[in-house]
Amino acid sequence: MKKHNFYAGPSILSEFTIKNTADAVLNFAGTGLSLMEISHRSKEFTAVIEEAKALVKELLEVPAGYDVLFLGGGASMQFCMVPYNLLNKKAAYLETGTWAVNAIKEAKLFGEVDVVASSKEANFSYIPKGYTVPDDVDYFHFTSNNTIYGTEMRFDPDVKVPLVADMSSDIFSRPIDVSKYDVIYAGAQKNLAPAGVTIVIVKEDALGHVNRAIPTMLDYRTHVKKGSMFNTPPCLPIYAALQTLKYYKELGGIKEMEKRDLEKAAILYDAIDASKIFVGTAAPEDRSIMNVCFVMREEYKDLESEFIEFATSQGMVGIKGHRSVGGFRASIYNAMPKSSVEALVATMKEFEKKH
Ligand SMILES: *Cc1c(COP(=O)(O)O)cnc(C)c1O
């Protein structure tokens, strides 16, 4: 039976990405060697990283003065690299979920942190609004998509200070005004590639202004200067990322991805809103188009495990909600075909009919 992959991360990748990467594992660029056993400094691999960088710049319309890095350590490493490199005295953070909490914890090691607003009291079910970001902070950090809670900021906030964003789970799902940012970072395993590489888009002028020594590997300038080749980069995930980027371009670029993502999300949210037994957990105006969180209504709560079982029998994988929200979470990233979303909706309707 065809599996419908709703895992939150690592998560679904396009067939194009998986097949081309598998081919390169067997025979990379006609070299007769595997992608896994060739020098990262070979001309064949250098071409891969250069093309991947150029495609990120093209697809996201990255302006001059910014660099695109491919680093290890996951998005979690960026929680400390950002303040290490950018936080002199004070930074502002928006607390919208577990990942934001983790980022705040690291920033506090480097300076004063002003948590300008939080939705913690409501289990992060909405995005705070009407907060003020002070003018005297070094940057304002936010998480564009809260993977665990299914809320999303689908815009580049208007503030007087530089922005920093964790876009791990919604990068490439909408056009971004990169010029507003000092740093954008995203772990690959949600919308791009297998785990192991993190994309960092960094404004070169934002670097070199902090009064502290930075360990070589944690200093963005090291990786800017060496083109992400200071040490051995994660070659296989970078190759896979290049395939995904090519695929996005082939399909029509980021605007087209956004159109498809909006359409898929609407299909699922409409079904939830029309249902008598399911109900969404995120505030409707802040709903994520990447991670759709829903539960059973109070009077049907005891049916939750039965629904998971039924959905599993219909080929659905990974729809169990995160333990901090419960219920269900369908992650419908860029690579998710509309037909899988329709299959989930059909499964929900059939289950509802039986009860
Ligand atoms: C998954 C995720 C992370 C953590 O990524 P790692 O690569 O595991 O460190 C951070 N932020 C967001 C928004 C995520 O979705």
PDBQT file of the ligand as one rigid body, heavy atoms in Angstrom, charges set to zero:
ROOT
HETATM    1  C1  LIG A 401      13.084  20.884  14.047  1.00  0.00    +0.000 C 
HETATM    2  C2  LIG A 401      13.261  22.286  14.475  1.00  0.00    +0.000 A 
HETATM    3  C3  LIG A 401      14.387  22.718  15.188  1.00  0.00    +0.000 A 
HETATM    4  C4  LIG A 401      15.491  21.766  15.648  1.00  0.00    +0.000 C 
HETATM    5  O1  LIG A 401      16.258  21.371  14.594  1.00  0.00    +0.000 OA
HETATM    6  P1  LIG A 401      17.545  20.451  14.825  1.00  0.00    +0.000 P 
HETATM    7  O2  LIG A 401      18.095  20.393  13.439  1.00  0.00    +0.000 OA
HETATM    8  O3  LIG A 401      17.075  19.149  15.356  1.00  0.00    +0.000 OA
HETATM    9  O4  LIG A 401      18.444  21.149  15.763  1.00  0.00    +0.000 OA
HETATM   10  C5  LIG A 401      14.494  24.053  15.503  1.00  0.00    +0.000 A 
HETATM   11  N1  LIG A 401      13.530  24.930  15.159  1.00  0.00    +0.000 NA
HETATM   12  C6  LIG A 401      12.435  24.547  14.482  1.00  0.00    +0.000 A 
HETATM   13  C7  LIG A 401      11.411  25.560  14.123  1.00  0.00    +0.000 C 
HETATM   14  C8  LIG A 401      12.267  23.214  14.128  1.00  0.00    +0.000 A 
HETATM   15  O5  LIG A 401      11.163  22.834  13.460  1.00  0.00    +0.000 OA
ENDROOT
TORSDOF 0
